Amino acid sequence: MKYLLVSFVVIAVILSCNKDKVAYEPTPYQLEVPSHFPDMIIPEDNPMTKEGVELGRKLFYEKKLSGDNTMACANCHAPQNAFSDPNQFSEGIDGIEGRRNSMALINLGWDDFYFWDGRSATLEEQILLPVEDPVEMHDTWPEVIAELNASSEYRNLFFKAFGTPGVDKERAAKAIAQFLRTMISGSSKYDVMYKYENGLPLSAAEQSIYSTITPEQWGGYDLFKSLNGADCFHCHNGPLMQVKKFSNNGLDATFSDLGRGEVTGNPSDHGKFKVPTLRNIEFSAPYMHDGRFATLDDVINHYSSGIAMSPTIDPLIEFASQGGVQLDDYEKGLLKAFLLTLSDESFINNPDFQDPN
């Protein structure tokens, strides 16, 4: 009996060492939503937890999500570029370039559709697609799941985040979505300007920032909102600095990329693309869906005198027929000065958004 008891203890110790030692005790994650922002709607089937966010952050930087283990989501969405790609087109693992510029990942928790053409209705759905896109990460989810399941670390992280053993693509997407929803940018000089003009209280730190706002920046903001000025406010306004719509902003008279029209099949959607946020625009060059503009000056010149007419041109571009709003050099300088107030250094440098690996 003595030897049997010793053997049982040894076997029990071995089994306990091999077993993943984790417990399912999810910790609710409290989003730090700026006071002047609307509430973020969180899907009922994907509540925010610290464990889910931790897993999502690790997966965002995980190269095992690509076919040759060389590429992660962060390769095309770099922090220093406002989580966008400084290249006009991102290059996948096979050396193939995409045809659209990688969008900046900012305040995605408030979006209602994703990709330039809006083909995904949820953040979780959007996350699933790049992994299997042959032009991007060119893997399969079964292969990715097999690799992640082979890691005791990932098995533990998935269990801690979701409470059931094993790894699957739906929970991988949910975890990454949780992480992306934490990536909130709302601490720029523009936020102080917005709060001031709307009579919202400023903190001591914000009052200090307010004192640094220049007449040129205020003048650029006035131009930005003016119907007879830069006329940007129709598509970019409020705390999020974007309107939830698709727009043909006069890039081309004919379309090599149908944009939203590829998804709907409706000719009235040809040449329309998702209106992006202007937040952190200083860091997210190049610009437009195809990255055709290398600088902010190029963008300003386009809206000033480069508008191309077409049947689906956004009717809110009121001066399209004359090529744009016709800003002079001084006005262009004021507008650029305002656009730079949308920069949020605390966002791109936030340690909670950086690579944890």
N, C-alpha and C positions, 0 to 999 in steps of 0.2 A: 504493500500500500504506500510505503514511504516513497519508493521509486516512481510509482504511478502518479503520486501527488506532485513530485518534483517535475515529472514530464509534463503534467497538465499546466503547471505554472510557467514552464519554459515556453510551451506552445502558445499560451495566452499572451505572454510578453511579446513573442514574435508577431502574433496576429495584430496586437495593439500597435506595434511599431509600424506595420505595413498599412494599417488602416488610416485613411485621411482623418485627422483629428480636427473636425470643424463642427460648429453648431449653427443652426439657423436662428439668428437673432438680429433681424434687420433693424437698422437705425434710420429713422426718417431724416431726409435731407431737407434742410431749410434753405430755399433759394434766396439769394440776396438781390431782390428786385428793387431797383431805384424807386423812390417814393413817387416820382412823376410818371412812371411807366404804368400801363394797364396790367391787370392780373394776367399771369400766364396760365393757360388751360393745360393741365396735365392729364394725359389719357388715363382712364380708370384702370386699364389693364397693365399699366406700366408706372406705378407710383415711384416717386423719387426716394432712393435710399443711399446712404453713404457707401454701402457695399456695392450697389449697382453702379454708382458714379465711379468708384475706384476701379471696378472691372472695366467699365467703358473707356476710361482714360487709358488703361493699359492696352486694351484692344485697339484703340485709335492709333497707337504707336507700334502695334505688333506687325512685324513683317511676315509672320506666318499666314497672314490673310492673302498673300499673293502666291502665284504659282511657283515661283522660284525662290521664295523667302527673301526677296530683296526690297520689297516695297510695302509701305504702310499707308494708311489714310493720310498721315502727316506729311508724306512726301509731296503731295500736291496741295496740301493745306498747311503751310508753314506758319508758326506763330508770329515771326517777325514781319510777315506779309499779311497780317490780319487774317491768318489761316486761309490764304489763297496761294496761287502759284505765280511767281514773278515772270515765268515764261509765258509767251502768248498761248501756247498749247502745251498741255502736259504730255509727257512721254511715258507710255506703259512699259511693262517688263519686257516686251518683245521689240522695243525700240520704235513702236508705232505712235505717232502723234494723234491726239484727239482733234476734234474740229471746233471745240468751244473752250473758252477760258474757264479755268476752275474758279467757281464762285467763292467769295469770302464767307467764312462760317461765323456769323455774328448774329446774336439775338434770334436764333432759329426757332426757339420755343414759341415765338409769336407768329410764325409763318403758317399759311394754310395750304401751300403747295411748294414743290421742290423741283430742282433742276431749272435751267433756263426756260424750258418749254413746259414746266409744270406737270410732267408726266407722273409724278408720285404725289399722292395726297397726304401722306404722313411721313414724318421723319424716319420712323422705323422702316417703312417700305423703301424709302430712298437709300438707306444704308445698305440694304441687301444687294443692290444692283452692281456697284463698281467691282465687287469681288469677282463676279462671273463675267464681267465685260471683257471680251477678248482684246480690246484696245487699252484696257486699264490694267487691272490686277490679274486677269486671265487665270483664275483658279476655279474650283468648284466648291460649293459649300460642303459636300460630303468629305472632300479632301481636307478642307480647313478644320472641320469638326474633328476628324480623325487625329490631326496633329495636336489640336488643343486638348483633346481627351487623353492623349498620351502624356500630358503634363499634370503631375499631381498638384502643382501650384494652381493651374487653371481649373482643375476639378474642384479644388477647395474654394476658389474665388467664385465660381458659378454657384456652388452650393450656398455659400454665405450670402450671395446676392439674391438667389431665387428659391432656395429651400428644398430643391429636389436634385438628386444626383445626375451627373452627366452634363454634356454640353450640346446645345443645338443652335441652329442659326437664328431662330426667332429671339431667343434670349440674348444671343450675341448682339443682335440689332437693337434690342431693347436697352442693353447696357450702354452701348455707344450713344444711343439717343439720350439717355439720362445724362451722360457726360456733356454732350453738345448743348443740352438745355441749361447747363450751368454757365456756359460761355456768354455771359451778359456784359455788354459794353454800355455804360451809362455815366461815365465820369470824365467827360470832355469839357472843354471851355464852352462848347455849344450848349451843354446841359445847363450850365449856369445862366447863359443868355435866355434859354427857353423858360427856365423857372422864373427868372426875373420878369420877363415880359408877360408871364401869366400869373403874376402875383403870388407865386409860391415861395415859402420861406427858404432862405439860404442859410446853410451852416456857416460856422466861422471860417472854415476852410474855403467854402464857396464864395463867401464875401471877399476873401483875399484874392481869389481868382478873378472875381468880378472887377476888381480895381485894375487888373492888367488888360482888360479888353480894350482894344484900340478903336478910335473912331473909324479906321478903315474896315475893321471887322464888323462893326455895327453897320457901316455903310454897305458892305457886301451882303449882310443879312437882309437889309432893306431891299437891295436889288434882287436878291434871291426870291423874295416874296412878291415882288412887284409885277403886276400884269404888264406894265409898260417898261419893265426892266429886264431882268434875266428870265423871269417867268418859269422858275424851277418848281414852284411850290405845289403845282398840280399833282406831281408825281412823287415828290419828296417833302414830307412834312411831319410834324409831331415828334414825339420822343424817339420813335423808331426810324425816322427819316426815310420812310418809304411808304408808298400806297400799294395795297395788295391788288395788283392788276397786271395784265400783260399789255405791252405798248409797242407800237412801231414808232420809234423815235427818229425816223428820217435818215437812217444810215445809208439806205440804198433805194434806187428807183425800181430795180428788179431784184429778186431774191435767189441767192444760191443756197440759202438755209431758210426753210419756211418757218422755223421756230414753232410757236404754238400750233400753227397750221398742220404740222406733221402729226400732232397728237389728235387734233379734233377732226381733221379732214375738211375743215370749213375754210373756203377761200378768204373769208373776212378775217381770219386769224393769221394769214400769211404775213411773215415778217414781224410778228409780234413776239416779244420776249418778256420774261418776268422782270418787273422793275426791282432793281437791287437797292439795298440800303446804301446811303452815302457815308455812313459811319466808317471812320478809319480809312477814308478814301486816299489819304496821303500814302498809306502803306500798301495798298492793294493793286497797284499798277501791274500789268496793263489793263485797259478798260474796254467795256462793251462785251457782248457775248462772245465775240471772236477775238478779243484782245487787240483790236486794230489800232487803238490809241495808246501810245507809250507814256504820255504825260497828261497831267491835269490841264495844261495849256492846250493840248490837242482837243480835249473834251470841250473846253470852253469855246474854242474856235468853231467846233462842229455846231454847237447850239447857236452860236452867234451868226455864222454865215455859211455853214456847210450842210444844211438840211436838204435832203432829197425828197421830192414829192413822189407819192405812190398811192394807189387806191385805198390802202389801209392805214395811211398816216394817222397818228393820233390827233383827233380834232382839237385837243387841248394845247397842241403846239400851234398857237394862234398866228404866229408869223412865219409859218412854214412856206407859204407861197412866195415870200421874199427871201427865202434862204435861211431865215433865223431871226434872232432878236436884234442883230446889228449893234452889238456892244462896241464901244470904242476902247482903246488900250487902257485908259484910266479905269473904266468900269470893269474890264476884265481883271485888272489887278485887284480891285475891291472884292470881286466875286471869289477870286482865288484865296484872298486873305480870309474870307469867311469859311470857305471849304476846309481850310486847315484847322479851324476851330473844332472840327469833328474828330480830330485825332485824340485817341485815348491810350496814352502810354501804359497806364495801369492794366489795360486789357491785354495788350500784346506781350507784356512782361509778367503777367500773373503767374506765380509759381504753380498754382493749382492746375494750370492748363498745359504745363510743360511735360516733357517725356519723363515718365516715372521709371523707365527700365534701366 
